[in-house]
Amino acid sequence: PIVAALTAPPDAVAPAERRFLLHGVTGSGKTEVYLRAAAAALERGRGVIVLVPEIALAPQTVARFQARFGDTVAVLHSQLGQGERYDEWMRLRRGEARICVGPRSAVFAPLADVGLVIVDEEHEPAYKHEGDPRYDARRVAARRAHDAGAVLLAGSATPRPESVHALRRLRISRRVDGRPLPHVEVLDMRDARHPLHPVTREALADVRRAGRKAIVLINRRGWSNFLTCRACGRAWGCPCCDVTLVLHRARRALACHHCGHAEPVPARCPDCGSVSLARHGAGTERVERELVAALGDPAFPVFRLDADTTATKGALARALSRFDAAPAGVLVGTQIVAKGHDFPDVTLAVVLDADGTLRFPDFRAEERTFALIAQLAGRAGRGPHGAGRVLVQTLATDAPAIVAAARHD
């Protein structure tokens, strides 16, 4: 249906018949569908825009499109230098490049005759730009495709309900080569006193012994969620925002992840003078330390991926490349580790505090919790080493979003 819409004259196909949702399970070959659709658009002399939710995914996608289409592929994103961005923009403007790959701002690429607009991982909130000008790249993509008589192709394993309702849905229910989806096990953490469940610790030890790879997701950076005084109960909060400050041990600071306010870690409570201060919860910094202590093997390194470790230009791509090149190891990070990466050697995926996103004051909380678990589960079992295994640690074992994600439903 996608190729038929691409090859038919624009006035012969109704606009609604040119908007598709490729709803395929993780590892089902959606990228190959994108590549073949792009080839059909290029054969008709039309351009292609390929949107990815994060800059970190752009190099991987660019590499796949360049392997198929060569120098006709250009990339646009904010981490390019001014000269690099100008060169790529002019290649697109002059028609030397006919495919543009990039995050949300690439939807404005200066292609003269757009025939196909691809929105990969269309469920991702990163497509909404909160600064000036405010826009949702998915809506801009739909409008641009409509005005150009182009095909809109949105893809995801966990699409938004509004996309399911508005677009022609094409289903892919199996992985490439019939590989099974990984087994998902939900672990009850209500009586736990350690960030890692005993089953999780044993599973990570098994991965280390087998010389494979694992991904551990905890959607919170820093060392501890917040700090309190054991004597008077004071909790350190942000003076600008209605949130508690997160403890960052490496920086020796309490920081707000909303406005950027930071202050030194206190030695005592300013209200009562007590030196008995309690740290609550765990973030990527603490989990990294726990994994190093639990595994303790130089041949099985621990890589951390969050906003603190990837603040400099190119740091994110370098971290992912190091993990990909390592013969074995574990990658711990925030939700960026669940976004579309293809690591064939990953046999174990772990979600810590899976119900944490359910407590967000957001009407999409259940939807995003489901997507986070399902997407991370999709990172396991993509290679020749079996179906893979997924462990979901949670306090809410009966939460509908978690139960459905564990069933791949």
C-alpha positions as CSV (number, residue, x, y, z in Angstrom):
1,P,0.0,0.0,0.0
2,I,2.9,2.4,0.8
3,V,4.6,1.9,-2.6
4,A,1.2,2.1,-4.4
5,A,0.5,5.5,-2.8
6,L,4.0,6.7,-3.7
7,T,3.8,5.7,-7.3
8,A,0.3,6.8,-8.0
9,P,-0.3,10.4,-9.2
10,P,-1.0,12.7,-6.3
11,D,-4.4,13.7,-7.5
12,A,-5.4,10.0,-7.9
13,V,-5.0,9.2,-4.2
14,A,-7.1,10.9,-1.4
15,P,-5.0,12.6,1.3
16,A,-6.2,10.1,3.9
17,E,-5.0,7.2,1.8
18,R,-1.4,8.6,1.8
19,R,-1.1,8.6,5.6
20,F,0.2,5.3,7.1
21,L,1.0,4.0,10.6
22,L,3.5,1.1,10.5
23,H,2.7,-0.7,13.7
24,G,5.3,-3.3,14.0
25,V,6.7,-5.1,17.1
26,T,10.3,-4.3,18.1
27,G,12.8,-6.0,15.7
28,S,10.2,-6.5,13.0
29,G,12.1,-4.7,10.2
30,K,10.4,-1.3,10.1
31,T,13.7,0.3,9.0
32,E,13.8,-2.0,6.0
33,V,10.2,-0.8,5.1
34,Y,11.5,2.8,5.4
35,L,14.4,2.1,3.1
36,R,12.2,0.5,0.4
37,A,9.7,3.3,0.6
38,A,12.5,5.8,0.2
39,A,13.8,3.9,-2.8
40,A,10.3,4.1,-4.4
41,A,10.2,7.9,-3.8
42,L,13.6,8.5,-5.2
43,E,12.7,6.5,-8.3
44,R,10.0,9.1,-9.0
45,G,12.5,11.9,-8.5
46,R,11.1,13.0,-5.2
47,G,12.8,13.8,-1.9
48,V,12.5,12.1,1.5
49,I,12.6,13.4,5.0
50,V,13.4,10.9,7.8
51,L,12.7,12.0,11.4
52,V,14.1,10.3,14.4
53,P,13.2,11.4,18.0
54,E,16.8,11.9,19.3
55,I,20.1,13.1,17.9
56,A,21.6,9.9,19.3
57,L,19.6,7.8,16.8
58,A,20.6,9.9,13.8
59,P,24.1,8.4,13.2
60,Q,22.6,4.9,13.2
61,T,19.8,5.8,10.8
62,V,22.1,7.8,8.6
63,A,24.5,4.9,8.4
64,R,21.7,2.6,7.2
65,F,20.4,5.1,4.6
66,Q,24.0,5.9,3.4
67,A,24.7,2.2,3.0
68,R,21.7,2.0,0.7
69,F,21.7,5.4,-1.0
70,G,25.2,6.8,-0.7
71,D,26.0,10.5,-0.9
72,T,22.4,11.5,-1.6
73,V,21.8,11.4,2.2
74,A,22.2,14.5,4.3
75,V,21.9,15.0,8.1
76,L,20.6,18.0,10.0
77,H,20.7,18.4,13.8
78,S,21.7,21.0,16.4
79,Q,25.0,19.3,17.4
80,L,26.5,20.0,14.0
81,G,28.9,22.9,13.8
82,Q,27.6,26.0,12.0
83,G,29.8,25.2,8.9
84,E,28.6,21.6,8.8
85,R,24.9,22.6,9.1
86,Y,25.3,25.2,6.3
87,D,27.0,22.6,4.0
88,E,24.3,20.1,4.6
89,W,21.5,22.6,4.2
90,M,23.0,23.8,0.9
91,R,23.3,20.2,-0.4
92,L,19.6,19.8,0.2
93,R,18.7,23.2,-1.2
94,R,20.7,22.6,-4.4
95,G,19.2,19.1,-4.8
96,E,22.6,17.3,-4.4
97,A,21.1,15.4,-1.4
98,R,17.6,14.0,-1.8
99,I,17.2,12.4,1.7
100,C,17.4,14.3,4.9
101,V,17.7,12.5,8.3
102,G,17.5,14.2,11.6
103,P,15.5,15.0,14.7
104,R,12.4,17.2,14.8
105,S,14.0,20.3,13.3
106,A,14.8,18.3,10.1
107,V,11.1,18.5,9.2
108,F,11.9,22.0,7.9
109,A,14.6,20.6,5.5
110,P,14.8,22.7,2.3
111,L,13.8,19.8,-0.1
112,A,12.1,21.1,-3.2
113,D,9.8,18.2,-4.0
114,V,9.0,16.0,-0.9
115,G,7.5,12.7,-1.8
116,L,7.8,10.8,1.5
117,V,8.0,11.9,5.1
118,I,9.0,9.2,7.7
119,V,8.4,9.7,11.4
120,D,10.3,6.9,13.2
121,E,9.2,6.1,16.8
122,E,6.3,8.4,16.4
123,H,5.2,7.9,20.0
124,E,8.2,9.8,21.4
125,P,7.4,13.1,23.3
126,A,10.8,14.4,22.0
127,Y,9.0,15.4,18.8
128,K,7.3,18.3,20.7
129,H,9.5,21.4,20.8
130,E,8.7,23.4,24.0
131,G,10.7,26.5,23.2
132,D,10.0,29.2,20.6
133,P,8.5,28.5,18.2
134,R,6.4,25.8,19.9
135,Y,5.6,23.0,17.5
136,D,4.9,19.3,17.3
137,A,7.1,17.9,14.5
138,R,4.5,15.1,13.8
139,R,1.8,17.6,13.0
140,V,4.3,19.7,10.9
141,A,5.2,16.5,9.1
142,A,1.6,15.7,8.4
143,R,0.9,19.2,7.1
144,R,4.0,19.2,4.9
145,A,3.2,15.8,3.4
146,H,-0.4,17.0,2.8
147,D,0.7,20.2,1.0
148,A,3.3,18.4,-1.1
149,G,1.0,15.5,-2.0
150,A,3.5,13.2,-0.3
151,V,3.1,10.0,1.7
152,L,3.4,10.2,5.5
153,L,4.7,7.1,7.1
154,A,4.8,7.0,10.9
155,G,6.3,3.9,12.6
156,S,6.3,2.6,16.2
157,A,6.0,-0.6,18.2
158,T,3.9,1.4,20.8
159,P,2.0,4.1,18.7
160,R,-0.1,6.8,20.3
161,P,-3.8,6.2,20.4
162,E,-4.5,9.3,18.2
163,S,-2.2,7.9,15.5
164,V,-4.0,4.5,15.6
165,H,-7.3,6.4,15.1
166,A,-6.2,8.8,12.4
167,L,-3.8,6.8,10.2
168,R,-4.1,3.7,8.0
169,R,-2.6,1.1,10.2
170,L,-0.3,-1.6,8.8
171,R,0.6,-4.3,11.2
172,I,3.8,-6.4,11.5
173,S,3.2,-8.9,14.3
174,R,6.4,-10.9,14.1
175,R,10.1,-10.2,14.4
176,V,12.5,-10.7,11.4
177,D,13.1,-14.4,10.7
178,G,10.4,-15.3,13.1
179,R,12.5,-14.7,16.2
180,P,10.4,-14.8,19.3
181,L,9.9,-11.8,21.5
182,P,11.8,-12.0,24.9
183,H,10.2,-13.4,28.0
184,V,9.2,-10.7,30.4
185,E,9.2,-11.4,34.2
186,V,7.7,-8.9,36.7
187,L,9.5,-8.7,40.0
188,D,7.8,-7.5,43.2
189,M,9.9,-4.9,45.0
190,R,7.5,-4.1,47.9
191,D,9.8,-5.8,50.5
192,A,13.1,-5.1,48.8
193,R,15.9,-3.2,50.6
194,H,18.3,-3.0,47.7
195,P,17.9,-1.3,44.2
196,L,18.5,-4.7,42.5
197,H,16.2,-7.7,43.1
198,P,18.1,-11.0,43.8
199,V,16.7,-12.4,40.5
200,T,18.2,-9.4,38.7
201,R,21.6,-9.8,40.4
202,E,21.7,-13.4,39.4
203,A,20.6,-12.7,35.8
204,L,23.3,-10.1,35.4
205,A,25.9,-12.6,36.8
206,D,24.7,-15.1,34.2
207,V,25.1,-12.5,31.4
208,R,28.7,-11.8,32.7
209,R,29.6,-15.5,32.7
210,A,28.2,-15.9,29.2
211,G,30.1,-12.9,27.9
212,R,27.0,-11.2,26.6
213,K,25.5,-7.7,27.2
214,A,22.7,-6.2,29.3
215,I,20.8,-2.9,29.4
216,V,19.5,-1.6,32.7
217,L,17.0,1.3,32.6
218,I,16.2,3.6,35.6
219,N,14.4,6.7,34.4
220,R,16.1,9.0,37.0
221,R,19.6,10.4,37.0
222,G,21.7,11.3,40.0
223,W,22.4,9.3,43.2
224,S,19.2,9.7,45.3
225,N,15.8,11.1,44.5
226,F,15.8,13.5,47.5
227,L,17.3,14.2,50.9
228,T,15.6,14.6,54.3
229,C,16.4,15.3,57.9
230,R,15.8,12.3,60.1
231,A,15.2,14.5,63.1
232,C,12.7,17.1,61.9
233,G,11.6,15.7,58.5
234,R,12.8,18.6,56.4
235,A,13.0,17.7,52.6
236,W,15.3,19.8,50.5
237,G,13.3,21.4,47.7
238,C,13.9,23.7,44.8
239,P,13.3,27.4,45.7
240,C,12.0,28.0,42.1
241,C,10.0,24.8,41.4
242,D,7.6,22.7,43.4
243,V,9.9,19.7,43.3
244,T,12.5,18.1,45.6
245,L,16.2,18.4,44.7
246,V,18.1,15.4,43.5
247,L,21.4,14.4,45.1
248,H,24.3,14.1,42.6
249,R,27.2,12.5,44.5
250,A,29.9,13.1,41.9
251,R,29.1,16.8,41.7
252,R,28.6,17.0,45.5
253,A,25.4,19.0,44.8
254,L,21.7,19.0,45.1
255,A,20.2,19.9,41.7
256,C,16.8,20.6,40.2
257,H,16.2,18.8,36.9
258,H,13.6,21.3,35.9
259,C,15.2,24.8,36.2
260,G,18.9,23.9,36.8
261,H,19.1,25.3,40.3
262,A,22.0,23.7,42.3
263,E,23.4,24.0,45.8
264,P,26.0,22.2,47.9
265,V,25.1,19.0,49.8
266,P,24.4,20.2,53.4
267,A,26.5,18.8,56.3
268,R,23.6,19.4,58.7
269,C,20.0,20.5,58.8
270,P,19.6,24.3,58.8
271,D,16.3,24.0,60.7
272,C,17.3,21.8,63.6
273,G,21.0,21.4,63.3
274,S,20.9,17.6,63.0
275,V,23.7,15.8,61.1
276,S,21.4,12.8,60.6
277,L,20.4,13.1,56.9
278,A,18.7,10.4,54.9
279,R,19.0,9.7,51.2
280,H,15.9,8.2,49.5
281,G,15.7,6.2,46.3
282,A,18.2,5.6,43.6
283,G,19.3,7.1,40.3
284,T,21.7,6.1,37.5
285,E,24.7,7.2,39.5
286,R,23.9,4.9,42.4
287,V,22.9,2.0,40.2
288,E,26.1,2.3,38.3
289,R,28.1,2.0,41.6
290,E,25.9,-0.9,42.7
291,L,26.5,-2.8,39.4
292,V,30.3,-2.2,39.6
293,A,30.3,-3.5,43.2
294,A,28.1,-6.5,42.3
295,L,29.8,-7.6,39.1
296,G,33.4,-6.4,39.8
297,D,34.9,-7.7,36.6
298,P,37.1,-5.5,34.3
299,A,36.1,-7.7,31.4
300,F,32.5,-6.8,32.0
301,P,32.5,-3.0,32.1
302,V,29.6,-0.8,33.2
303,F,28.6,2.1,30.9
304,R,26.4,4.9,32.1
305,L,24.2,7.0,29.8
306,D,22.3,10.0,31.0
307,A,22.3,13.8,30.7
308,D,25.2,14.1,33.1
309,T,27.5,11.9,31.1
310,T,26.5,13.1,27.6
311,A,26.5,16.9,28.1
312,T,29.4,17.5,25.7
313,K,29.2,17.4,21.9
314,G,29.3,13.9,20.5
315,A,29.5,12.3,24.0
316,L,26.2,10.3,23.5
317,A,27.3,8.8,20.2
318,R,30.7,7.9,21.6
319,A,29.2,6.2,24.6
320,L,26.9,4.1,22.4
321,S,29.7,3.2,20.1
322,R,31.9,2.1,23.1
323,F,29.1,-0.2,24.3
324,D,28.4,-1.5,20.8
325,A,32.2,-2.3,20.3
326,A,32.7,-3.9,23.7
327,P,32.7,-7.7,23.7
328,A,30.5,-7.7,26.8
329,G,29.2,-5.3,29.4
330,V,26.1,-3.6,30.9
331,L,24.7,-0.2,29.8
332,V,22.8,1.6,32.6
333,G,20.9,4.8,31.8
334,T,17.7,6.8,31.6
335,Q,15.1,6.4,28.9
336,I,17.6,7.1,26.1
337,V,18.8,3.5,26.4
338,A,15.4,2.2,25.3
339,K,15.1,4.3,22.1
340,G,15.5,2.3,19.0
341,H,19.0,1.0,19.5
342,D,20.0,-2.3,17.7
343,F,22.6,-4.2,19.8
344,P,22.6,-7.9,18.7
345,D,24.6,-9.1,21.7
346,V,22.1,-7.8,24.3
347,T,20.3,-10.8,25.9
348,L,19.0,-9.2,29.1
349,A,17.0,-6.0,29.6
350,V,16.1,-4.7,33.1
351,V,13.6,-1.9,34.1
352,L,14.1,-0.6,37.6
353,D,11.3,1.3,39.4
354,A,9.0,0.6,36.4
355,D,6.0,2.2,38.2
356,G,7.9,5.5,38.7
357,T,6.5,7.1,35.5
358,L,3.0,6.1,36.7
359,R,3.3,8.7,39.4
360,F,4.0,11.5,37.1
361,P,1.2,14.2,36.9
362,D,0.7,13.5,33.2
363,F,-2.4,12.2,31.5
364,R,-0.1,10.0,29.3
365,A,1.5,8.4,32.4
366,E,0.1,4.9,31.7
367,E,0.7,5.2,28.0
368,R,4.4,6.2,28.5
369,T,5.0,3.6,31.2
370,F,3.7,0.9,28.8
371,A,5.9,2.3,25.9
372,L,9.0,2.5,28.1
373,I,8.8,-1.1,29.2
374,A,7.8,-2.4,25.7
375,Q,10.6,-0.4,24.0
376,L,13.3,-1.6,26.4
377,A,12.1,-5.2,26.1
378,G,12.6,-4.8,22.3
379,R,16.4,-4.2,22.8
380,A,16.8,-7.8,24.0
381,G,17.0,-10.9,21.9
382,R,17.7,-9.2,18.5
383,G,20.8,-11.4,17.7
384,P,21.6,-15.0,17.3
385,H,21.7,-15.8,21.0
386,G,18.1,-16.7,21.7
387,A,14.9,-14.8,22.6
388,G,16.4,-12.8,25.4
389,R,15.0,-12.0,28.9
390,V,13.4,-9.0,30.4
391,L,13.1,-8.2,34.1
392,V,10.7,-5.5,35.3
393,Q,11.1,-4.4,38.9
394,T,8.1,-2.6,40.3
395,L,6.0,-1.8,43.4
396,A,2.8,-2.0,41.3
397,T,2.8,-5.5,39.9
398,D,-0.9,-5.3,39.0
399,A,-0.8,-2.0,37.2
400,P,-2.5,-2.5,33.8
401,A,0.2,-0.8,31.8
402,I,2.9,-3.1,33.3
403,V,0.8,-6.2,33.0
404,A,0.0,-5.5,29.3
405,A,3.7,-4.7,28.5
406,A,4.8,-7.9,30.1
407,R,2.4,-9.8,27.8
408,H,3.6,-7.8,24.7
409,D,-0.1,-6.8,24.4
